[in-house]
Amino acid sequence: MNRRSLTLALWSVVLCLPALHAQNRQVDVIILGGTVVDGTGAPARRADVGISADRIVFVGNAVASHVTGVRTIDATGLVVAPGFIDPHSHTLEDLSSRDRRANVEYLMQGVTTVVTNNDGGGTIEIGRRLRAWATDSIGTNAALYVPQGAVRGAVLGMSDATPTPAQLDSMRAIVARGMREGAIGMSTGLYYAPGNYAPTEEVIELAKVAARYGGIYDSHMRDEGSYTPTGVVGSVNETIRIAREAHLPVHISHIKALGTDVWGQSDSIVAIIKAARAGGIDVTADQYPYLASGTSVGASLLPRWAEVGGRDSLRARVADATIKARLVGEMERNLVRRGGAASLLISSTRDTSILGRTLQQVATARHVASIEAALQIILAGDASVASFNMKESDLETFMVQPFVMTGSDGSSGHPRKFGTFSRKLREFVYEKPLLSLPQAVRSSSGLAAETLRIVDRGMLAEGKFADVIAFDPGTVRDRATYQQPTLLATGMRYVLVNGVVAVSEGVYTGALAGRPLPRREP
């Protein structure tokens, strides 16, 4: 062979190398034979998923494309989807605990990302917490809000006073610092003290700070029932006003119509939100698929004025006969709103003698009135309750809205912390087909990622982070109950967090592959 022929032959080999490489590609993990539901709302399809390092690098027919994996996962008969994202999880203490940082109760529901510091409560040290999670390792990805109630508490304590201009500037500075350190927005718990003591205008001023950094506004509204003169509808309007005047998206936490006084108002609430969205305001909401809310005895029954000044001030008011008479009267009205003492189930408390009992049962055992029993519990340190006060038709009206996503509002003693996402699939996709599977997956993944501005997660596509789940549609279900609220969900066969297998064949592997997710610039 002459020199020219040899040169041409060599060039032919070189030019063929990319094609040969494309035909024989190896990834770290290949998930074969599953039904892919990608988080966009698109129909399910048969596809294989390839993962290298922390990214999805292939979605398609692995055999036809000659893609193989160092590890192969057989997903035949399984649904393969993006990891779920919980926009309202109350996991700050869990993720910050050496014993609970794996967040296994969420992984077993297919949740790979959680958001915490909701309801205006939690740490204001955003940067410090994000750094600690990166150093200590956590089981799921996690993001933080700046909590307005904690911000107000840091400046004004449990006072209901109007802040001075200097104090308002101090609150603005804390919000700004939190946003610079990576918070995704600001949360409020306007139902709870001390956040409740802030008038609308004060909240708007702080929300404007979050808006400057590209953040969103998340709110447990001032009223989800009939506690205030304008009730839940008035609170929806207040929430939308804050978004409009602060110029930022708004997300309504655990949307509901709480209490018999407002049952059936879900249609009106949805109409208000749709009108706001049509007018250019970005309004979304999350929801858990249970008819009982979770709160505390004190939060459900005490009027907020009674909490001004903190626990010692409350004790003094209870000790004053005149003030106590007024307090008991208002608590009795709040108890009616909650459906009566039999509707409040003690779900978490240091006093094991009342755990698992209703307030009515506690009162009967102590031979006192229900409100007196409630005050005893509150002054002894309070207790969590499951409050059975929602209606199925309202829950379903909210669930089918395209702007409503899944959120656990996970709290100790309530089964939603261990079961929300799996329950929604089992009950509202497979047993009672209120939602299609693509709708349910999108409301638990892609919609949350878009709303919270979490980049490259929530969808199963090439280039996205490899938060991937594979579940068995026949066995996926919640097991947690109000009597046994810590039973893990079943049916999640595989869960990958940033490309690392955290659940394999339905068993937690011990992996701590989660990452803190600071806000990314829009």
N, C-alpha and C positions, 0 to 999 in steps of 0.2 A: 504494500500500500504506500503510495507516495505521500509526501508531506501534506499536500493540500487535502487529500482524501482523509488523512488521519485527523487533521484539524477540524474538518467538517463533522467527522464522526464524534469527536470529543464534544463539540458544541451541541450536537444532537442530544447527547447524554445530559449535559448541563441544563439544556432547555426543558428536558423531560422531568427533571428532579422535582420542581414544584408540583407538577401533575401527579407524580408518584406519591409525593408527600400528602397531597390532598386525598388521594385514594386510600391511604393507610394512616389514619389519624388515631392517636391514643390519647384519651382524656383520663383524669384521675378517677372519676366515678361516672358510670353510664347507667341510667335508669331505663330499663327496657320494658316495652309492652304495656305501658300504662295508658289510661285515658286522661289526656291533658286538658285541664280547665285553667286557662292562663291568667285569670284575674281581671281581664278587660271586659268581661261580659259576653265574649264570643262563645259560640257553641263548642261543646266538648269535641275533641278529636283524638284519634290514635296517633301517638308520637313518642319518640324516645328523647331523653334529656341527658346531655353531657355536661359535666362540670369539671373545670380545672381550677385549682387553687380556690379562690373565693367567688368565682364567677360562673354563670351559665354560659357555655361556649357553643352549645349545639342543641337545637330542637328540630327533630325531623325523623327520618328513617335511618337508623344507625347502620343497618345491614347494607342498604343501597348506597350509603355514603362511606362505607368502610370505616366506621368509627367504632372503636373498642375502648374498654376501660380497664384501668388497673384493678378497680373493684366494679363488679357488676351487681346491680340490684334488680331482681325480677319483680316488676310491678304488674304482672298479669292479673287482671281483675281489680286493680287498685285505681283510685283517682289520684293523679299527680297534679299538684297545684302550688302556687306561691305560698310561702309561709304566711300565716295570718298575722295581722297587726291589730293590737288592742289599743285604742286611743284613750282608754280610761281604766287604769289598772290598779292604782294604789299599791304599787310594788316597791316603793322607795325603801322601806325597812327590809323587805325580803332580799332585794338585790344587794343591800348594804350589810347583810348578815352572812357570816362565814358559813353558817349551817343551811341557809335558805337561798343563797345567791344563784343556785342552779335554776331556780324558777321552774321546777319540774312540773308543777300543776298546770303551768301554761304550755310547756313543751308537749305534754300529753294531750292537749287540745289542738295541737298544730300551730300554736302561737310562737312566732320567732322574734317578734318585736313588740315591746310594750312602751306606753307613755305613762308617766307618773307626775307627781306634784299637781294632781287635779283638785278640783273643788276649792281652789284658793289656799290649800294647805300643803305643808312640806317645807323643805329646806330652801332658803334664799341663797345658799352658797352653791350656785350652779356649777361653776368651774371646778371647785374642790370635789364635788360629788362625781362629776364626769371623769375627772382624773383618777379618783379612787377606784371607780369601776374598771377603768382601763388597766390599772395596776393590779387589782385583786382578782380580776376575771369574773365574768358573769355568764349565766346560761343562755340568756336571750339578749338581743339588742335592746337598748333602752334610750329614751329621750325624755327631756324634762321641760316643764313649764316654769315660768316665774309665778309663784303663788301670791295673788293679791292679798288674801287674808293674812298671810304670814308677813307680807311687806307692811301692811297697815299695823299689824301687831308689833313689829319691830320698832315702829316710830311712835305709836300711840297706845300700845298695850291693848287691854280690853275696854278701852274708853270708847264711848259713842260720840265723842266731841268732834266738831268740825275742825279739820286740820288748819293750822295757820299757813300762810304762804310758804314759810320756811319749811314746815313739816311736809307740805305737799311736794316741795322740791326734793326733800330727802327721800320720799317715796318714789318720785320719778327717777332719782339717781340709782336707787336699788334695782328698779326695773331695768334701767338702761345697762347697768353692770351685768345683770343676769342675762340679758339679751346678747351682750358682747361676749359673754362667756359660753354661749351656745344654747340657750333656751330656745325652744321653737315658737314660743309665744307666751301669753299670760293667761292664767286660769283664775276664775273667781268661784267662790262659794257664797253667793249673796244670800243664801238661806241661813248660813251659819255665822255665828259670832267668831271673830270681830269683822269679817268681811261684810256682813249684813249692815253694819253701821255706816258704811260708805254710801252716800247718795249717788244717783246715776252720774251726775256731773263729775264727781271725783273719779269714778271708774273710767269715764271717757278720757280724762286727762292722762291716766296711767296707760290706757289702751293705745293712746296716740304714741306713746314712747315705744311700745311693742311694734306698732305699725311702721315706725321709722326704720326698724331693723328687719322688716320683711316678715314679722311674726303674725300669728293668728290669735284670735280671742276665743277662749274656751270657757263656757259658763255653766255651772250648776245654778240655775236661775233662782231669783229671789223667792219664787213661789211656784210649786208644781201642782198645787191644789187650790185651796180656798182660804189660805192663811191671811192673805192681804185683801184689801177692798176690791182690787182689780183681778185677783186670782191669777191662774196660770196664763190666761190669755194676755193679761196686762204685762206679765213678766216676759212673755214672748216678744211683745212689742218693745219693752224696755231693752231686751237683748239685741234686737234688730237696730234700735236707735243707737246703741253704743257702737255697733259696727258701722253704721252709716256716718256718724259724726267723727269717729276715730279713723275711718277709711282703712278698714282691714276686714278680712274674712272672719266669720263668727261660726263657732261650733257649739251646739247645744248638747250638754251632757245628759245621758240617760233620759231621753225624752219620754214623757209619760203624762197621763191624766190621773193624778193621785187623789183618791178619795171619792166617795159617792157623790159629793157635791158637784164634781166636774166630770163624772163619767159621761162619755158621749161627746165631749168637746174636742176629741182628736181631729174630727173633720174641720172644725174652725181653725185649729192650730195649723194643720196642714195647709189650709187655704191662705193663711197669713204668710207662712213661709214661702209658698209658691209665688205669691204676689211680690214679696221682697226679692226673690230670685229673679223674677221677670223684670224687676226694676233695677237689676244690676248689682244687687248685694249678694255676696257669696255666703249662703247660709246652709249649713249641714247639721247633722245630729247623729248621736249614737244611741244604742238601745240594747238592753239585755232581755233575753226571752223568758222572763219570769213574771209572775203576777204579784210577787212580794218584793217590796223595796228593802233596802238594808240601811239602817241608821242606828242611832242610840236612843235610849229612853229619853235622855235630856233633850236631844235635838228634835225629837218628834213631838214632845209635849211642852217644853218650857217656852214661854214667850221670850224673845230676844232681850227685852229690857231687863229681865231678871238675871241675865248673865253679865251685865255691865259690871266691870270691876273684877270679875273672876269668881272663883269658887268661894272665897271667904265672904265676898259681898252677897253671894247667893244665900249662904248660911245665915247671914244677918237678916236678910229679907224673910226667910222662912221662920226665923225666931220672932219676928215682929207680927203680932196677931192681925193687925189691920192690913199690912202688906200681904201677909200669907193668904188672907181671905180673897183678895184680888187675884193673887197668883193662882190659887186653886180654881177659881172661877174660869180663868183663861185656859188653864190646863185641861179642865173638864171639856171645854169647847173643842180644844185640839184633839182630845181623845175621841170625841164623836167624829171629827174629820178623819181620824185614823181607823174608824170602824169599830171602836170599842176596845175594851181591855182584852177580850178574847182574841183579837186580831194581832196582838203584839207578842211575838214569840222570842223569849230570851235566847239569843244565839251564841253569844260569847261574853264571858264574865269571869272575874276572879272568884266570885261566890258560886261554887259548884252546886250549892243547895237549890239554886233557882235556875240553873242551866237547863234548857229544854222545856221550860214551863212558860205558859202565857202569863201576862201581867195579871189577868183575872185569877189564875191559879195561885200565883204568889200572894195576891191580896187575900184570897180566901184562906190560905194556909196561915197567914199572919193575923187574920181577923181584923183587917183594916179596910178602908175604902181604897179603890184602885189608885186614886191620885196620891193618897198617903203612901201606899206601897211604892209608887213611882218616885216620890220624893226621897224615900229611904234608900232606894237603889241609886239614885243620882248622887246623893250626899255621901254614899259609901264608895263612890268612885265611878258610878254609872255602869251601863252594860249595853252591849249591842243587841239590836232586835231585828228580826225579820217582820216587816209590816205588811200584812196581806190586805192590800187596798187598791188593786188595779183590776181592770176589766179586760177580758180576752179580746173583745172586738176592738177596743182602743189599741191594744198591743199590736194587733194584726194590721190595723189601719196605718200605724206608723211604720211597721216592718216592711211593707211593700213599696214604700216611697224610695225613689232612686237616689235620694240624698241622705238616706238613713243607713248607717253602717253598724256593725256589731261592736259592742263594747261591754266588758264584764262588770265594771265598777266593783271589782273584786274586793271583798272585805271578809274578815274572819267570821266564821259561823254561818255565812250564807253560801249555798251551793254554787252560786254563780262564779265564784273564784276558781272552782275546779271543773265547772261544767259548761259555761256559756256557749262556747263556739261549737262544741260537739252536740250540745242540746239543740242548737239552731238547725244543724244539719239533720239530725235524727227526726226531730218533731215537725219541722216546717219545710223540709225537702222530701224526706223519704216516707214519713208516716202521714202527714197532712200536707200535700203539695201546694203550700201557699206561695213558695218561691221555686224557681227552677234552680238546678245545681249551679249553672253559671252565675245567676243572680246572687245566690247565697255566697259563693266564693268571692265574687267581686265586692260584696258588701263587707267581707271580712279581710280583704287584702288590698286590691287596687284602688278602691275608693278611699280607703284610709290613707294610703300612701300619697295620693293626689291631694287630699284635703290637708294633711299635715305637712306637706312639702318634703316628704322623706324620699330622697333621691335614689333611683335605681333599685327600689324594692317594691314589693306588692304585685309584681307581674312576672310571669314566667316567660322570659324571652332572652335571646342571646344578648350578652353584655350586661345583664342585670346581676345583682349579687345573688349568690346561690343559697337563698333561703327557700327551701323546697320541702314539701311534705308529700307523703303518699299514704292515703288512708283507704280502709276497706269499707265500701258503702254498706255492706251487710252488718258490720259490727260496730261502726262508729257510733258512739253514744255517750251521754253523761251518766255517771253513777252516783254522783253526790246528791244527797237529799238534805232536807232541813234537820233531820235527825242525825245523819252522818254526812256532814258537809265537806269532809276532806277525802272522799273516795275519788281516786284518779279516773279520768275518762278513759275509754277504750277505743280501739279501732285505728289509732294512728300507728301505722306499721313502721314508717320511716320519717324522721324529721332531720333535715340538714340545716345548720345555721352557719352562714358564711362558708359553705362547702364542707363543713365538718359534720359527720354523722353523730347526732345527739341522741336520737332514738333509733334503735335497730331491732326489727322484728318485734316491735311493741314494747321494748325495754330501754330505759334510759341508760346511756353508755358511760356517763360520768363526764362527758365533754363540757367544757366551759368556753364555748366558742363565740359568745355574744360580744357585742361592742357597744360602747357609748356612742350615741348618734347626736353630736352637736348640730345645731342649725346650720344649714348650708345657705350661702348667699343666693337669693332668687335670680 
